[in-house]
Amino acid sequence: MLKIYNSLVREKQEFHPIEPGKVRMYVCGMTVYDYCHLGHARVLVVFDMVRRWLRASGYDVTYVRNITDIDDKIIKRAVENGETIRQLTDRFIAYMHEDADALGVERPDHEPRATQFVPQMLSMIGTLEEKGLAYQASGGDVNYAVRKFPGYGKLSGKSLDDLRAGERVEVQADSGKHDPLDFVLWKHAKAEEPAEVKWASPWGEGRPGWHIECSAMSSSLLGTHIDIHGGGQDLQFPHHENEIAQSEGAHGHGFVNYWIHNGFVRVDDEKMSKSLGNFFTIRQVLEQYDPEVVRFFILRAHYRSPLNYSDAHLDDARGALTRLYTALRGVEAAAGGVDWNEAHAQRFKASLDDDFGTAEAMAVLFDLANELNKTRSPETARQLKGLGAVLGLLQRDPLEFLQGGPVAEEGYAAERIEALIQARAEAKKAKNFAESDRIRDELKAAGVLLEDGPGGTTWRRA
């Protein structure tokens, strides 16, 4: 039985879907005005893994991951660049897809853009106003009246009084809010903003607030009561708290059964941030590391724990993934899928059923690799490759992985390496062992390791 740590109740709970055999999952996606960073990579990979495991467990999963393509930062960046909002967002959505594809992240079933769902947002805001949970402020914005929703604070565990005293609540004297905690549902248009960010509404021209977007998109595509809602830990408050207030306030019943939040990414044990100068985009990391190494690194840690990024940790992940591919090299995996009754597969399943315990599941892969190194059994290779597939790993030809990676500055491409290996073989045949050793040392210095075996010499990148 799958158990999930539910942020709403702060404990692991057995997973029971609303509709037997089906799972409706919504995850907050990217705000597309810049390249995706490592924090985004973690969200992408973690919830891709969650979906894969739900599917492997026999569930029919409908996965929605939205795109925020309208907000203050997007408008500011487009104006600075002298381009339209759509030009900016289309470009960065394409870059996001490139990054996600590289990391082995399968596309969601639905990837709604906020701008496509403005009518649904207006309808929901109208419902909230009818129920006395929303009001138009003197400045023109439509706000949510937080104190009129009794359950506010249940996800974050914060009381209204604690929140009132907290530093995270912005108070603007001219906002016309009835209470500092109230948040915006509909932003009144500013004269200087581009025409493409102004929609007609019963409250005047404007655009949606951030929080209402997800409430409208999730209910439109998955229904008003869903199984799983996920996102980064930083979204728990205020974004997800506000989603609950909006959705439960509008529909009059529970919104989400299981809330899943992944932990932060840290860089050398400090929180990643532009101000600290330790901010990395996915593209920057992929210039140095194979995308599968990055995916492996992300999944090696439990999704709720902090993920500490450093070159040393990435190098270690590369070495570990190399060990798995080395075990698979030269063994043809037996046909068929995973034998789930086999002992390793049972342990693997138990690990992922315990709140998606990928670290323990990875340990099973290494036990299988050790066994494969001893037995060279096609059945063991099938199990290793099949269980790896559940995590989105180990699906390439082993040689492709082992011989891939950054080419040394001197330009040691595969053709040159093969030619040097041939020259070394001829030197050995002529008993010119000094030349043979020189070639081996030259390749080693270029980050290429040779491995002599009964079938000849193979090579891999260090």
Residue pairs with C-beta under 8 A, 6 or more apart in sequence:
1 14
1 15
1 353
2 14
2 15
2 53
2 54
2 57
2 352
2 353
3 12
3 13
3 14
3 15
3 353
3 354
3 355
4 12
4 13
4 15
4 228
4 258
4 260
4 355
4 356
5 11
5 12
5 13
5 260
5 304
5 355
6 12
6 13
6 257
6 258
6 259
6 260
7 155
7 236
7 259
7 260
7 261
8 154
8 155
8 256
8 258
8 259
10 157
12 354
12 355
13 258
15 258
16 257
17 23
17 59
17 227
18 24
18 225
18 226
18 227
18 257
21 58
21 59
21 60
22 59
22 60
22 61
22 62
23 54
23 59
23 60
23 61
23 62
23 227
23 228
24 62
24 64
24 222
24 223
24 226
24 227
24 228
25 47
25 50
25 51
25 54
25 61
25 62
25 63
25 64
25 222
25 226
25 227
25 228
25 229
25 230
26 64
26 65
26 66
26 214
26 217
26 218
26 221
26 222
26 226
26 228
26 229
26 230
26 256
27 43
27 47
27 63
27 64
27 65
27 66
27 108
27 229
27 230
27 231
28 43
28 65
28 66
28 214
28 230
28 231
28 232
28 235
28 239
28 240
29 43
29 65
29 66
29 67
29 68
29 111
30 36
30 40
30 67
30 68
30 92
30 96
31 68
31 71
31 73
31 74
32 67
32 68
32 69
32 74
32 88
32 89
32 92
32 93
32 96
33 71
33 73
33 74
33 77
33 78
33 88
33 89
33 92
34 77
34 92
35 92
35 95
35 99
35 281
35 282
35 283
36 44
36 95
36 96
36 99
36 100
36 281
36 282
37 272
37 279
37 280
37 281
37 282
38 265
38 267
38 272
38 280
38 281
38 282
38 285
38 309
39 232
39 264
39 265
39 272
40 96
40 99
40 282
41 99
41 103
41 265
41 282
41 285
41 294
41 298
42 232
42 262
42 263
42 265
42 298
42 303
42 307
43 230
43 231
43 232
43 262
44 99
44 100
44 103
44 105
45 103
45 104
45 105
45 295
45 298
45 299
45 392
46 230
46 262
46 298
46 299
46 303
47 63
47 65
47 230
47 260
47 262
48 104
48 105
48 106
48 392
49 299
49 303
49 356
49 358
49 391
49 392
50 228
50 230
50 260
50 303
50 356
51 61
51 63
51 106
52 106
52 390
52 391
52 392
53 352
53 356
53 390
54 61
55 61
56 390
57 353
61 109
62 109
62 110
62 221
62 222
63 108
63 109
63 110
64 108
64 109
64 110
64 111
64 112
64 217
64 218
64 221
64 222
65 108
65 110
65 111
66 111
66 112
66 113
66 114
66 213
66 214
66 217
66 218
67 89
67 93
67 96
67 111
67 112
67 113
67 114
68 74
68 114
68 210
68 213
69 85
69 89
69 93
69 113
69 114
69 115
70 85
70 114
70 115
70 197
70 207
70 208
71 210
74 85
74 88
74 89
75 85
75 193
75 194
75 197
77 88
78 84
78 85
78 87
78 88
78 194
79 194
81 88
84 194
84 196
85 194
85 196
85 197
86 196
89 113
95 283
97 107
99 282
99 283
99 286
100 107
102 282
102 286
102 291
103 282
103 291
103 294
103 295
104 291
104 292
104 295
104 392
104 393
105 392
106 392
110 221
112 217
112 220
112 221
114 208
114 213
114 217
117 213
117 216
117 217
117 220
118 199
118 207
118 208
120 216
120 217
120 219
120 220
121 186
121 208
121 212
121 213
121 215
121 216
122 186
122 199
122 201
122 202
123 216
124 212
124 215
124 216
124 219
124 246
124 250
125 134
125 142
125 185
125 186
125 201
125 203
125 212
126 202
127 250
128 134
128 144
128 185
128 246
128 249
128 250
129 135
129 136
129 142
131 249
131 250
132 145
132 148
133 144
133 145
133 148
133 149
133 245
133 249
133 250
134 142
134 143
134 144
134 145
134 185
135 142
135 143
135 145
135 178
136 142
136 143
136 203
137 143
137 175
137 176
137 177
137 178
138 176
139 174
139 175
139 176
139 188
140 188
140 203
140 204
140 206
141 175
141 176
141 184
141 185
141 186
141 187
141 188
141 206
142 184
142 185
142 186
142 203
143 176
143 177
143 178
143 182
143 183
143 184
143 185
144 182
144 183
144 184
144 185
144 242
144 245
144 246
144 249
145 178
145 179
145 182
146 152
146 160
146 179
146 181
146 182
146 183
146 245
147 160
147 179
147 181
149 245
149 248
149 249
151 244
151 245
151 248
152 160
152 181
152 241
152 244
152 245
153 159
153 160
153 162
153 163
153 241
154 241
154 244
155 236
155 237
155 240
155 241
155 244
155 259
156 236
156 237
156 238
156 241
158 166
158 237
158 241
160 181
163 169
163 181
164 180
164 181
168 237
168 238
169 180
169 181
170 180
171 177
171 180
183 209
183 211
183 238
183 242
184 209
185 208
185 209
185 211
185 212
185 246
186 201
186 203
186 206
186 207
186 208
186 209
186 212
187 206
187 207
187 208
187 209
188 203
188 204
188 205
188 206
189 197
189 198
189 204
189 205
189 206
189 207
197 207
198 205
198 206
198 207
199 205
199 206
199 207
199 208
208 216
210 239
211 238
211 239
211 242
211 243
211 246
212 246
214 239
214 243
215 243
215 246
215 247
215 250
218 226
218 229
218 243
218 247
219 247
219 251
224 247
224 251
224 253
224 255
225 251
225 253
225 254
225 255
225 256
225 257
226 255
226 256
226 257
227 256
227 257
227 258
228 256
228 257
228 258
228 259
228 260
229 240
229 243
229 255
229 256
229 258
229 259
229 260
230 259
230 260
230 261
230 262
231 239
231 240
231 261
231 262
232 261
232 262
232 264
233 261
233 262
233 263
233 264
234 264
235 261
236 259
236 261
240 259
243 255
244 255
244 256
247 255
248 254
248 255
260 303
261 304
262 303
262 304
263 303
263 304
263 305
263 306
263 307
264 271
264 272
264 306
264 307
265 272
265 306
265 307
265 309
266 272
266 306
266 307
266 308
266 309
267 276
267 278
267 279
267 280
267 308
267 309
267 310
268 278
268 308
268 309
268 310
269 308
270 276
270 278
272 278
272 279
272 280
272 309
273 279
280 309
282 294
285 294
285 314
286 294
288 311
288 314
288 406
289 314
289 318
290 318
290 401
290 404
290 405
292 321
292 393
292 396
292 401
293 314
293 317
293 318
293 321
294 314
294 317
295 392
295 393
296 317
296 320
296 321
296 393
297 309
297 313
297 314
297 317
298 307
299 358
299 362
299 391
299 392
299 393
300 317
300 320
300 358
300 359
300 362
301 307
301 358
301 359
302 355
302 356
302 357
302 358
302 359
303 356
303 358
304 355
318 405
320 366
321 393
321 401
322 401
322 402
322 460
323 366
323 369
324 365
324 366
324 369
324 384
324 388
324 393
324 394
325 394
325 396
325 398
325 401
325 402
326 398
326 402
326 460
327 368
327 369
327 370
327 372
327 373
327 384
328 369
328 372
328 381
328 384
328 385
328 394
328 398
329 398
329 399
329 402
329 458
330 376
330 398
330 455
331 372
331 376
331 377
331 378
331 380
331 381
332 378
332 381
333 378
333 381
333 382
333 384
333 385
333 386
334 378
334 379
334 381
334 382
335 382
336 382
337 386
338 345
338 382
338 383
338 386
338 387
338 390
339 345
339 379
339 382
339 383
340 346
340 349
342 383
344 364
344 367
344 368
344 383
344 387
345 383
345 387
347 360
347 364
348 361
348 364
348 365
348 387
348 390
351 357
351 358
351 359
351 360
351 361
351 363
351 364
352 358
352 361
352 390
354 360
358 391
361 387
361 391
362 391
364 387
365 384
365 387
365 388
365 393
365 394
368 380
368 383
368 384
368 387
369 384
371 377
371 380
372 380
372 381
372 384
384 394
385 394
385 395
388 394
388 395
389 395
399 458
402 460
402 461
403 414
403 417
403 459
403 460
403 461
404 461
405 461
406 447
406 461
407 413
408 446
408 447
408 448
410 446
412 443
412 446
412 447
412 448
417 443
417 448
417 459
420 439
420 442
420 443
421 439
421 443
421 450
421 457
421 459
423 435
423 439
424 435
424 436
424 439
424 440
424 450
424 457
425 456
425 457
427 433
427 435
427 436
427 439
428 436
440 450
443 449
443 450
443 459
444 450
444 462
447 461
447 462
448 459
448 460
448 461
448 462
449 459
449 460
449 461
449 462
450 457
450 458
450 459
451 457
451 458
451 459
451 460
